[in-house]
């Protein structure tokens, strides 16, 4: 009997980024469902049988509830935790080439397992490797290399230069997702900052 494909539910605001994610994830033998950004995700998940819940939920960090200005990430993460579901929630920000430390901390506080930047020629393989590792799948690198090479535009790291695709052997899937380095802060300090309504200790 063939092993059942692992399922990914994704919701994108950026159409181009959505197309990239869909194409890349489908090369990994994953069953990909792309829902409308107008979808109420908690309502969608409640209508699924428990055994049919997605292994991974990939959603835009800025996705709002259909009838309000409230971000859906918080309610979705709370629902997954309450149901004790194995679904991994990953947020992504297609408007950022690098994820800031504060944004990463905010996402983790919400209950997400990671937050990823926009896909580019430079990071396509490494970001897909992170996602497949989260749901226990082995990376299939060759088709991703073909997608990365075929992508229009130039490197997000060096706009005037052509950058080679990162060899799959060099990818560290256990490292943070391209998070901007920040100066070390005295851990004894009790200072904290607010980000998107969440108090984050620095």
Secondary structure, DSSP 8 states (H G I E B T S, - for coil): ------EEEEE-SSHHHHHHHHHHHHTTT-EEEEE-TT--HHHHHHTS-GGGS-SEEEEETT-B-TTSS-BHHHHHHHHHHHTT---EEEEEETT-SSB-HHHHHHHHHHT-SEEEE---TTTHHHHHHHHHHHTT----HHHHHHHHHH--S--SS-TTS------GGG--TTS-SSB-------TT---EEEETTEEEE-
